[in-house]
Amino acid sequence: MAEVKKTRGVIGILTGGGDVPGLNPAIRAITIRALREGYQVIGIRRGWAGAINIIRDHEADNSSNYQILSEEVVNKAGRTGGTFIHTSRTRPSHISRENVPEHLRDVYTDEMNDLTPEVLKNLDFLGIDYLIPIGGDDTLSYGVRLYQEGVKVVAIPKTMDNDVPGTDYCIGFSTCVTRTISMTNSLRTSAGSHERFLVLEVFGRYAGFTAMLPTMAGAANRCVIPEYRFNIETLTELLSSDRARNPSKYAVVLVSEGATFEGGEMIFESTSKDAYGHMKLGGIGDLVSAELKELSGRFNNGKPINVINQKLGYLVRCGDPDAIDSVVPMAYGNLALDLILSKIHGRLVVLKNGRYDNVPVEVVTSSKKLVNIEEHYNIERLRPHYRRFEMKPLFIMTSET
């Protein structure tokens, strides 16, 4: 690949973690603005994986690790979902021996290796002056590490769970909520036709925003979230009452993937962990469905109520962004460029109380963003509170815990 040549400077962009609609619009906004301001833009491919796999030889083929971005390239992708520069859950500070790039295996031989020195050398090799990582708290936590190592980082929050601290909004959340409402409403026809409970498992490992907002909007009767361990008998009784009052004889519950039974633990698909120590969640919807059917006879004159059980999963993160996830990424990208043009770094661009702003990037690792149970969740009714909405942000629940 040809040697990278500096103009006014070089800006690197990468996307890490799960894909969401809105990533490509953010990349497009950054690139177009940066090019017009005289910068060159490099897309680091596959998140932090591309940053560790670069071979520091201008004659080497690094096409799978980075790409020079142009207006033509980003305009084609800018209206689409996903991320055209790809993504991964790689964590350069924790690379197992078998995942060390081949050209580095003579140097890094431990069971677990910190490849941060290689990342720093690779960024220098590319001539990158500013780095813009776009991701959730896992991706951005490593961005904080690089900032502490002297890299000029300006971060953009992205996650369907909307749980990056310091901001009211993360790219992908609106489309997730929109799709959840739409799919729940579509599945109502089957639930009503068969007079069943409808159980939908949605994303949300530690935070329940993706279950709370659709429920608040009327998509479901109840929701159970990671922040509160729920009693399954209480949930069964509430849903049975909801179903009895419904002329079509059905009721709906949204179940966050990280929700747990009272006295229980999170449910995982397997015990294998990703680079950030997370096991893959999955199965709580199946367990809730089985328990609801078994217990429902107590509240339905002895007759069990059948269940429709659906895991929404990737259906809410694929496809094109909605309006908010087209506009906010555009604004976030331009906010990042505003900071760079002012020679400011070590910041996270955010939305706070309806206004665009920026905060220290260290907020990503110094706090947690969870649903405020006391303020927003009724633990007796297992659903969001409906209280005063005056002066609340667009999506009601702020980043304050």
N, C-alpha and C positions, 0 to 999 in steps of 0.2 A: 504494500500500500504506500502511496506517495507520502512524503514527509509533510507533516502539518506545518503550515506557515502562519506566523502571527500577523494579524492586522492591528487593530486597536487593542486586541487581546483575544483570548480564547475562553469560551464558556463551555463547560461540560454539563450534560444532562443525563440523568439515569432514572429509571423507574424500577422500584423493587416491591416485593410482596405480591399479593393477589392483584389480578387485573380488575379494573373498574372502568365504566364509561366516564370519560372526562380526561383521561391521561393524554390522549392524542391532541385534544384542543389545547391543553397546557403546553405540550411540546411545541405545537404550532405557534402559540402566542409568544413564547420565549424566543424561538428561532427567528421569526419574522422581525420582531422588535430589535433583537440583538444584531441581526445582519444589517438592518437599516441604520443602526448606531455605529457600525463599523467593526463589529466583532465577528469572529469565526465561531461556529457552533459545532460541537462534537457530541453525538449521541453515543453514550457508553451502553453497549448491548448487554441484555440479560442482567440488569441491575449490578450489584456488587460483583457478580461472577465475571463480567467483562473486565472489571477493574483489576482482578487478580490474574487473569489469563493472558493479558497483553504481553507479547514478546517484544522486548526493547531492541528492535532491529528494524530499521526503516525498509529493509528488503523483505522482511517477513510478511506473511499474509495474516493480517489482523482483522480481516473483514468480518469475522464472527465476533469480534470483541468491541469494535467501535466503527462509527460511520460519520463522515462529514455530512452535516445537514444543510439543505438548501430550501429555498421557498417552494420549489417545485415538489420536493419530497414531502414536506410537512403539509402543504396544501392538500395533497391527495389523501393524506391520512387524517387531517384535522377534524373532519366531520364524523369520523367513525369511532367505534368503541375499542376497548382494549388498548394495547400499546405496541406500536409497530417496531419499537426498538427492543421489545421483549422484556421479560422480567424473570426474577428468581428469588429464592429465599436464602441466598448465600450470605454468610456472615464472615467477612474476611478475618476477623479476630479469632474465629473458632472453625478452623478447617481441618477435618480429619485427614489422616495420612493418605487414605485412598482417594481423597478429593483434591489433593495438592496437584496443581498443574504439572504436567509431565516434565517440562523444562526446569522445574524448581525442586524436583523430588530428591536431588542429591543434597540440597540445602536444608529442606524441612523434612525431618524424619521422625518427629514425635507423633504419638497417637493423636494429639490435638495441637494445631499450630496457629500462631498469630502471624498472618501475612500482611499486616498493616505496613511494615517497611516496604514491601513490594508495591502495595497500592500507592504509597507516597512517591516512589520512584516512577511508577507508571504514569501518574498524573503529571509529574514533572517532564517525563518523556513526551507526553502529548502537548506540553506547553500550556496546560490548563491554568488559567488565572483565577477563575471562579467556578465552583461546583454547585449545581442545583440538583440535589436528590429529591425525588417525588415519591412519597411512600407513607406508610403507617409508622407506628411508634418503633417497630423493630428496625425497619430500614433507616429511619431517621436517627435512632439511637446510635447507629454506627456513624452517621453523619456528624453527630455530636463528638464522637471519638476523633474523627478526622479534623474537626474544627479545633479541638484541643491539641492536635498535633501540628496546627499551623495552617491548615487548608482553609481558604476563604469560602465558607459554605453559606448558601442562602437556601433554606429548605421550604418545601411546599407539602402541606398535609393531604394525604389521600387514604381513605379507607371507608368501606361501606358501613362499618360499625360506628363511624363518627366518634371514635374514642381517642384521637390524638389530643393531648392536653394543650391548653392555651388558646384554642380556637373553638368557636361555635360551630364551624362547618369544615368538613373534610370532603374532598372530591370523591364522588361516587355515591354519597349518602342519599341524595335526592332521587337519583334513578332507582336505587335499591328500594326506597320507600314507595315510589311510584309503581314499580313492578310488583311489589308485595301486595299493595292494595288492589291492583288490577287482577292479579292471579287469584287472590283470595275471592274477589267478587265473581270471577269466572267459575271457581270451584263450588260456589254456593249452589249452583244449579244442581249439581250432583248430590250435594249434602241434603238439599231440600227434597229432591226427588226420592231419596232413600230414607229420609228422616233420621239422619245420622249426626254424630259429632264430626266436625272437621278439624283435624289437628295438622297444623303446618309448622314444620321446623324451619327456622330462619337463622341467618348468621348473627353472631354476637357471642364472642368467647367470654369476655369479662364484663361487657357493657350491654345493656338491653335496649338501646335506642331504636334499633331496627324492628323490634317487636312493639315498643311503646308507641311510636308515632303512628303506624298504621292502625293500631287499636284505638288511639285517641281520635283518629280520623273516621272511625266507624267501621273499619274492615273486620274487626273481630270483637267478640263479646268479652274475652279475657286474654291475658298474656302472662306468661311466667318468664322471669328474667334472671340473669346470673347474680344480681345484687341481693336477691332475697330467696332463701330456701323455702320452697312452697310445700304445703301439705296436700297430698294427692286426693284425700277424701274431701277436703274443702273445695278443691278445684272441681271434682266430680259433682258435688252437690250444687255448686254455682252453675255449672254448665247444664246440669239436668233441669234446673229452674229456668235458665235461659231458653232451653229447648221447649219446655212446656209452655212458656209464654209466647213462643214464636208460632204464628199460624201455620208456617211450613214445617214446623217440628224439626229444627236443626239448630246447632250452636257451634260457634267457631272459637278456637283458641290458637294463639301464636306462641310457639315455644322457642326461646332462644337456645342455640346449640350449647351454650354454656350454663343453662339453667340446671339446678340440682334439686332433687327431692329433699325434704326435711330429713336430716340425719344421714344424707347420702353424699356422694361425690360426683364430680363431672363424669360424663360418659364418653369413652374414646373408642374410635374404630380399631386402633391398634396401639401398641406400646412404643412403636418407633417414634423418634423425635426429630424435628427439623433443626436447623442450625441455631435457632433461638431457644431451643429447649421445649418447644410446644409439641405435644402429641396431637394427632388429628382427631378433632371432635366429631361425633356423629352417633346417633342412636337414641338420644333422649326422646325424640318424637315417637320412636317405636315403643319405648317403654311407657311413655305417657298414654299412648293409644291403647296398649294392652291393659294397663291399670284402669283406664276409664271404662273400658268394656266390662272388666271383671267387677268393678265396684258400682256401676251405674244402676244395677237392679235394685239396690237399696233405696234409690231415690226415684224409681220408675215402676212402682208396684210389683217389684220382683222380676221385671223383665229387663235383661241386659240391652244396652243401646249399642248398636254397631258403630264403627268408626271408619272414616276415610282419612288416611294418613299419607301426607305428602311432604317430602323434603324439597324446598324450593331451590336451595343450593345455587349452582352456577346460572340458573335461569334469571336471577336478579342481577348478575354482574356481567352478563354477556350483552352484545348488541350495542346500539347507538345510545349516546347520552341524551337525557331529557334537557329541557331548556336551562334549568339551573346548572346542570353539569356541563353545559356548553358555555354559559356566561361566566360562572365563577372561575373555572380554569383559565379562561382568557384574562380575567382580572388578576388572578394570582400570578400568572406568567409575567404580566406587565409590572406588578408590584415588585417581583424579584428583580426585574431590570431596573426599576426605579432605584432600588437599593444599590445595585451594582454600579450604576452611573454616578451615584453619590459616594461610591467607594466604601459602602457599608456592608458588613458581612457578619456572620454569626447570628443570623436572624431567621425566624420562622414567619412566613407571611400568614395572616389570619383574617378571619371575619369575627369581629366582636361587637355584639349589640347592634348588628345591622350595618356596621361600617368596616371597611378594609383597613388593616393595620399590620404591624409586625411586632413580634416579641422576641426575647432572647431564645435562641434555639435550645438552650439547656433545659427549657421547660419540659421538653419531650421526656427527659429522664428524671426530672425532679418531682413529678407529680403524676397522679392518675386521673382519668376522666371517666366518671361513672354516673349512673342515674342517681340523683338525690332521692332516696326512698321517702324520706319524711316529706319532702316538698312535692314530689311528682307521682308517687306510687301508693295506691291504697292496698295495704297488705291484707286487709280483711276481704276486699272484693276482688283482688288480683287483677287490677286494671289501673290505668292512669287516673290521677285526680283531675277533676274539672274545677279549677279555681279561677282566680283572677288572671286574665290574660293581658291586662294593660301593661305596656312597656316591656313585654316579653319579646325575645328575639324571634326570628322567622320560624324556627323549628322548636320553639317553646323552651326546650331544656338546654341550659347553657353549659359551659365547661366547668362551672363551679360545682364542687361536690359537697 
